[in-house]
Structure formats: structure tokens, C-alpha cells
Amino acid sequence: MKRTALPRQEQRQQTRARLVEAALHVFAEQGYDRATVEEISLAAGYSKGAYYFHFDSKEDIFLELVSTWIEDQTARLSGRARRPIAAALLETLESLLRYDDRDSHWQLLLPEIWAQSHRNPRIRETLHAAYARWIALLEDAFQHAAGEGLVSLAVQPDVAASLVLAAHDGLTLRSRLTSATEGEPAPSEIVTALLGAIVAPSGPAALNLIPPTLKRTVRRKK
């Protein structure tokens, strides 16, 4: 059977997607500074000419990866609006900290993104805007949960939001030093610990929305 040729626009989109995926792997494994356009092109199965048809430089494809990661993180934080407030808060925090449902190279790439943000103004400004938006989304999530009377905050909403992002960044860096066999805590355990520091249940109904391990902690405190 003859394979039908893809339309030109679809071919271009497929080529670009493969180049971006190859760049993710090359940057994650070798680092931004050591990686070359030639290596990315070869990993994707294309020539350097094909690469430069889609991207002007190595920086351009790296920025595309940064934008892709930011869009994914923003979607994880924004998805809570479609679900009940308190339950969504738990799901949002766990989703933000989870990387086992994504290509493992993303977790390896993040330290490279942060390192390059110190050297590259475009990346630094992009990250600054992204983190500011994430702080606002998380702050809004905590405010809504508190406004519904489901939780009372032990800290200000903006502080709670900053703690969540600090936990994300710290855990990502720590993952570079440990392996899965070393008993790395699950995202749900981290969320439980975070909630124990950030919020306190304010009524019987709230206990049904808190993980079992935190319920036991709350009951012991009473």
C-alpha cells in the first residue's frame, strides 16, 4: 500500500515537533551550553538546513521548550476552576509537583532553564512573568478555599503560594541527586506536608477533603 504524502503544512508541523522533542532530550542530557544545533538535528533525523528553516538559533528552540513547560504548568494550575474548590486545591498542588506523568527529560531540563535564566535576559523575563502568574493563580486558589470556609490559612495566601512553588523547585533540584529507589516521597505526601503547614481544617466537612495522613494529624492536635 502506498503511503499518502502529508500536506506540506502538516509536514512542517511534524518536522518542527520532532526537532523540539529532540532538543528536549539533547538539552536535558548534555546541557544547553554543550548541546549543538547539529546534534539536535541529527537526533530528530533532519539536516541542519531543516533546523534553520524552523529556528534561527539554538536559543530559539530552547525558548520554545521554556514556553511549552510554562504552558503545561499554567494549565495544571488553571484546571482547578472546572472542579469543586477545596478538592481542586488538593489536586492542583499534587498535579504541579508530579512529573511521573510527563517525559522524564522535563525534570532534567528544569535546572538548565533556571541556570540559563541568570545569563539570558529573554529567558529571565519569560520565567519572571510565568512565576508571577503562577503565584497569582495559587494565591487565588487559597483565597477561594478560605472564602468558602473550608480551610483557614496559617499564612497569607501569597506566602502559601510561594511555599508551593519553592517546594516544586526544591524537589526538582533534589531529584537530580536522588533516585527513585531511595524512597523519594510521593507528590501526595508532599502535598499533605504542605497543607499541614499552610492550612488548618475549619469544620467537619473540611476533613473529608484532607488526605488521611493529615486527618490523623489534625485529630491528634484537637
Secondary structure, 3 states (H helix, E strand, C coil): CCCCCCCHHHHHHHHHHHHHHHHHHHHHHHCCCCCCHHHHHHHHCCCHHHHHHHCCCHHHHHHHHHHHHHHHHHHHHHHHHHCCHHHHHHHHHHHHHCCCCCCCHHHHHHHHHHHHHCCCHHHHHHHHHHHHHHHHHHHHHHHHHHHCCCEEECCCHHHHHHHHHHHHHHHHHHHCCCCHHHCCCCHHHHHHHHHHHHEEECCHHHHCCCCHHHHHHHHHHC
